[in-house]
Structure formats: structure tokens, C-alpha cells
């Protein structure tokens, strides 16, 4: 792994994934970045084109992730990339990750709604913020909405090492 394995485990636990076998931690970590990567890319295209239709379609995909515990983007990992990486299938989304999908779906609906109402600049700002928020887990594995879920529910997983999260 390119970073401390305890950090990777904490980032997985933050999203609700506990007890991931040692030999699967890296693959699951990278696999869980697939959905945000596609979301980020499509949100960027939808925002750049000021396309409420694309943003609404993307919100539907995010909503499926919240409702079903998986979305179509996971299929790209489960049916393709995981074989190349010799990794496991992605597990069903736990509550923190479903919350993240809910936040993304709502954010995208608001963004598209602003554009449809003629507030294209405001919609573009919202869209680019969404792109930035999706870039964080893609680049680092840290999911801002999952972190927010943990704070709201006061269920922050313990973190080994010198850094502790306190309320």
C-alpha cells in the first residue's frame, strides 16, 4: 500500500466497511473509488455543458446506490476492473456510504433544478462543488458525506496511532 495500512482501514471503516481481510484492503479501497470517479467525471461533463438532464440522470444513479446498496458504476469494477486487479467483489453499501449516495443524489437534483430555473451560474457553482467533493474520495479514499454521517450519528470509528477524533 502507498500509505499506512491503519489509515486505509480507518477510511474503509468510516464508510462502514469493517473486518476487511488484510489481503483485500487495498483492492476494496481502490474499488470503492470507482463510483465516485464516474460520478465526478459525469458531474463535470454535466456541469460544463450546463446539462440538467445529465445531472438528473446521474442523481438517479446515486439514488440507486442509496436504495439498493450498489449502483451501475460498481459494475465496472465488479465485472471488469476487479479481474484485472485480482480483487474481491465490492460489498453492499453500509449506512455511511448509502448516506453519501443520498447526499450526492440530492445535491445533483438541486444543481439541475437551479439550471432548469435559469440560475445557470448558481447551478454551475453547485456542480463544480460536487465535482470537487467527488474528487476527494477518488484521490484519497476519504468520503466527506460518510465522515459527516459518522459525526451526526456519533459513530466515528476509532483511529489507531496518534490522531484521535473527539466530539
N, C-alpha and C positions, 0 to 999 in steps of 0.2 A: 504494500500500500504506500501511497505517496505521502500519507500523513499518519499521525498517531492512531493506531487501531482503536484506542479508547474513545477518541474523538469521533471516529466513524461510527462506532457502536452507539454513542450518545446521540448522534444525528439521526440514526435509524430509530432509536427509542423515542426521540422527540416526535417522530411521525407515527409512533405506535408499534414499531417492529422490535420486539424483544426476543431473546433466545434464538437469534440467527446463528447457525453453526459457523465456526471460525472460517471454514473453507468457502463459505458463501457470502461473507460480509461484503467483500469488495464488489462481487457481481451484483448483489442486491442493491448496494449503494449506487452503482452506476446504472443499473436497470431502472431504478426509481427516478432517475433524471430524464428518462426518455419522454415521459408525458409532459413534464414542464418544458422540455426542449421543443417539442412540436407545438405546444401552446404558445411559447414565446415567439416562435417563427411565424405562426399563423396570426397571432395578435399583432405582430409587427407589420405583416402584409396588410391585414385588415385596417390597421391604423394608418399606414402610409397611403393606402388607397381610399381612406375615409369610407370604408365599406361596412355599413351596418349589417348587411346580410351575412357577410363572412363572420363578423363578430358575434352575431346571434347564433349562427351555426356552431361556432366554437363554444359559445356558452352552453349549448345543448350537449356537446361532448363532455364539458366539465360537469354538467348536472348529472350525466350518466355515471361519471366517476363517483359522485356523491351518493347517488341512489343505489348503484349496483356494486360499488366497491372495486371497480375496474373500468377502464374506458378503451376506446379503439386504439389509442396510441400505445397502450401496453401490448397490444397485439404485435406491433412492430418489434418489440423486444422479445416477447414470448415465442413468436413464430419465426423469428429471423435472427436478431442480434444475439440472443442468448445462446444459440447454437454455435455461433462464431466464437463467443466468449467461453463456451462450455459452462454456462451458468445455469442456475435453477430458474424455474418459472417464478414470476413475481407473485407474492402472496396477495390475497384480497386486502383492500384498503381498510385499516383500522380507523377509528373515530377521528384522530387528528388529521389524517390525510383526507378523509371524506369532508371534514370541515374546510380544508384547503380548497377542495374542488367546489364546495358551496360558495366560498368567498370569490373564487375565480368566476364562477357562473354569474353570480350577482353583479360583480364588477363589470363583466363584459356586457350584461344586459343594460346597465346604466350607461356605459360607454356608447353602445349602439343607440340607446334611447336619446342621448344628447345629440348625436349626429342626426338622427331622424327628425328631431325637433328643430334642427337648424343651428344648433350650438356646436358646430364642427370643431372649432378651436378647443372648447372645453372637452369635447369627446376625444380629440386627439391627445390632449394632456392626460386624460384618464387612460387612454390606450397605451401611451408611452410609459406611464407609471406601471401599468400591468406588465408590459414587456420587461421593464426593469425588475419588478418583483419576481417574475418567472426566471429571469437570468440568475438570480441569487442561488436557487437550488441547483440549477444547471451547472453553475461554476463551482459551488461549494458543498452542495448537499444539505444546506441549511434552509428549511422551509419556514418562511415568515408566518404564514397562517397557522401552521402546526405549533409553532412557538407561542403564538397568540392564544390558541386553543388551550395549551398547557397552562398559561398564565391565568386565563379565565376560569378554568376548571380546577386550578391549584393542584395539578397532577404532574408537575415538572419532574422528569426522570432525574435521578441522582447522577452527578457527573463526577467521575474519578479525577484524581490529580488535584492541582492547586486551585482550580476555578470551581467555585460552588455558586449555584443560583439560589438567591434568597428572595423571599417576598417581603 
